[in-house]
Amino acid sequence: MTARLEEPLATVLGARTAGSLEKLGLATVGDLLRHYARRYGAPGELTPLAQLREGEHVTVMAQVRTATVRQMRSRGGAMLEAVVTDGRDSLQLTFFAKRAGVLRMHEDKLRPGRRGLFTGTVGDYRGRRQLTHPDYVIVGVDAADEDQALTEASRPIPLYPAAAAVPTWRIGRAVRAVLDPLTEADVPDPLPEELRERRGLPTLLEALRLVHVPESEQDHRRGRERLRFEEALVLQTALARRRADHEALAAAPRPARSGGLVEALDARLPYRLTDGQREVGATIAADLARDTPMLRLLQGDVGAGKTVVALRAMLQVVDAGGQAALLAPTEVLAAQHARSLRALLGPLADGGMLTAADAATRVTLLTGSQGSRERRTALAEAASGAAGIVVGTHALLSETVQFADLGLVVVDEQHRFGVEQRDALRERGRQVPHTLVMTATPIPRTVAMTVFGDLETSVLSDRPAGRQETVTHLVPAGNAAWIDRVWARVREEVDRGGRAYVVCPRIDGDTEEEAEEVPVDAAAGDDAAAGSDGPARPPLAAVLEVAELLAGHPGLAGVGIGIMHGRLAADEKDAAMARFASGAAPVLVATTVIEVGVDVPEATAMVILDAQHFGISQLHQLRGRVGRGDRASICLLVSHAEPGSVAHERLSALAATTDGFALAEKDLELRREGDVLGAAQSGGRNSLRLLRVVRDARVIEEAREEAAALVAADPTLATWPALADALTDSLDQDREDFLSRS
């Protein structure tokens, strides 16, 4: 940014106006110019007043029907009552003053037939909706002269994201005050001139004028198209630079070896690998054989068989003389992974023991809660190289953890970790290790291009043979007969030798809300909280309360009830899972700590209480904990969501399909864009404003191609200083690191 765009608004507009705008997070001229209109109103279009809700802060376009000043007898003073209409419904405007003369100005402006924008909080007075002391601007009247009035009256009207203290037209006037004096020299353009002219795009200053002072609908559309492409290019250029930086690093090649552990594993697997597993495995094997560090995202739906693919990659590295580290987000999942890997490997994991197979390796678990002796042993096995595979949580990132020759880092459910943590682990090797990132949350291609743009992506789309579909039903929480049937259904599954999870949003009922190991999915949106999806709701279900209730439920008499949540010690969690898996306590009441990775093939029933509290991806992950064996399974979503609400639509989508990629697309339709991009969209003043990953897939693809060409031509961007400055300004290091997802 130049000094002109960095000028404080207090210097340009005065302290009072700047103070109001600061409440919207606008501090500089550049901030204000990037505060785009939410939508545009045409002077002839009236707002449907029937849609207004009491307590809502609104800005409406309406026509004045009447305006009358009268004295108030009961309380003294005067009152102006005006009625505005959309041609069908009406809204009352009320102004109070000590003297009638003070109100004559309003009465003169609010003449019948005139149209204006009126803003305020919708109230109710004797059954009629009203705005008390609304702020307003009359079309064709609030202008310096008649010519300006005619011009303003014919233009689209920008309607800005506003606040009670700063109505939209005051924002518009402030924008004009800072925008009108600017010249091209004041507003350097991040788009290289050749690129801009080739694509027929306006300059940045022209685009800002098109969106803030449009003469026509075509104007603001053209301006927004250019600004949208700019956002995509800046983002994709950041990712292209990181790809280029990564390609310049050196890694030790880990080629496949004939007759090694990979072939030995394939020979002992009780099932055939799917075509998808073989294809993705071959791609990863080729990556590992290169001297450039692999940086690959492996995504697949729940139950797609990612663990076996990752294990084969780890064994290829071990065959080549190196070590692999598997990083999991929780101790429960780390322990689960260690058990699963050992079970898959059998004697191949008994390295150094009498039961070991030829060329066997060792799988070592390292977590923060281990006792000192167990931890010392694990550390020694990692440092000496005796452990070919080391599984752990963030404890693997400790300075005390050393590896003999770390060749591959596998990060499971990578969004649980910060980039700094993952980088710390990668720096443990003599050379940069290869990295395989796994996620069981299907990611639509547009999101992958935007957030994971510097990772190569592989997708496992087919399910292993023998896996059963899980039938999902919605259960209205207020229907007592249906709730009784839920617990009867759980009993039936237990009697058939199955296991049942019962998931609750909270741990106990002592407080209004209880922190969880895995936060409730932001995708749940505004209606996720208890009581926000209609009338007041009962308190959210809590693990300790529900466990006690089920222990005393006559329909579950004699059935062991276990609990699992984040406040339990590691050994307590292990014990709870062991009792659940063995059938000693076949019903497990838990928080979302069991969301990912927990694998109990006998689990055939999943009950999710207050399901409206969770988002699609989290519900899909929870459902993925059942149906992992060869028996049909069921998922029951118990919810207070009202038909027609966003929450009900979300749950209905989940009940309609088990296709995670279809659900991910639906998720994008329902959830806020900022939630889709997570931290890349949060907080900072320069978060993406116009780019939308679903709608703008074509723009993102084109920007990705342009960015790759620019970085290939000049990796430092010295040729295009304005673009380099835009990267620095819009993507500070923390956010750029987030976007790398490395």
VENRA-V280965 format. One line per field, one symbol per residue. ss: DSSP state (a for helix, b for strand, c for the rest). phi: phi as a letter, one per 30 degrees, with the letter a starting at -180 (. if undefined). Layout:
BEGIN
ss: ???
phi: ???
END
This chain:
BEGIN
ss: ccaaaacbaaaaacaaaaaaaacccccbaaaaacccbbbbbcccccccaaacccccbbbbbbbbbbbbbbbccccccbbbbbbbbccccbbbbbbbbccaaaaaaaaaacccccbbbbbbbbbbbccbbbbbccbbbbcccccccaaaaaaaaaccbbbbccbccbcaaaaaaaaaaaaccccaaaccccccaaaaaaaccccaaaaaaaaaccccaaaaaaaaaaaaaaaaaaaaaaaaaaaaaaacccccccccccccaaaaaaaaccccccaaaaaaaaaaaaaaccccccbbbbbbcccccaaaaaaaaaaaaaacccbbbbbcccaaaaaaaaaaaaaaaaaaabcccccccccccbbbbbcccccaaaaaaaaaaaaaccccbbbbcaaaaccccccccbbbbbbbcaaaccaaaaaaaacccccccbbbbbbcccccaaaaaaaccccbbbbbcccccccccbbbbbbbcccaaaaaaaaaaaaaaaacccbbbbbccbcccccccccccccccaaacccccccccccccccccbaaaaaaaaaccaaaccccbbbbcccccaaaaaaaaaaaaaccccbbbbcaaaccccccccbbbbbbccaaaccaaaaaaaacccccccccbbbbbbbccccccaaaaaaaaaaacccaaaaaaaaaaaccaaaaaaaaacccccccccccccccaaaaaaaaaaaaaaaaacccccccaaaaaaaaaaccaaaaaaaacc
phi: .dedddedddddcjdddddddddciccbededdcddddabccedccddddddcdiddbbbcbcdcbabcbdcddbiibbccbbcbcjbcbbccbbcadbdddcddddddddejdcacbblcdcbbhicdbcchddabcdicdbdbddddddddcddcdcdebbedbdedddeddeddcdeddceddbdcddeedddddcicddddddddddcbddaddddddddddddddeddddddddddddddddddcbddbddbdicdddddedcddbdddedddddedddedddddccddbbcccadeidjdddddddddddddedjcbbccccdbdedddddedddddddhddcceicddddeidcbcccbbdcddddddeddddddddjdddbccacdeddddddbcdadcbccccheddbdddddddddddddbdddbbccbcceceeddeddccdccdcbbccccedjdcdcdcbdbdddcedddededdddddddddjdbbcbcbdbdbcdbdbbdcdceeedddidcdddiccjdecdeddbeddddddddcdddceicdccbbaddddeddddddddddddjdbdcccbddecdbidbbeddbbbccdhdddccedddddddddciccccdbbbccdbcddejddddddddddddacddddddddeddccdedddchddcciddcdeccdbdddceddddddddddddddddaediddbddddddddddbddddddeddhd
END
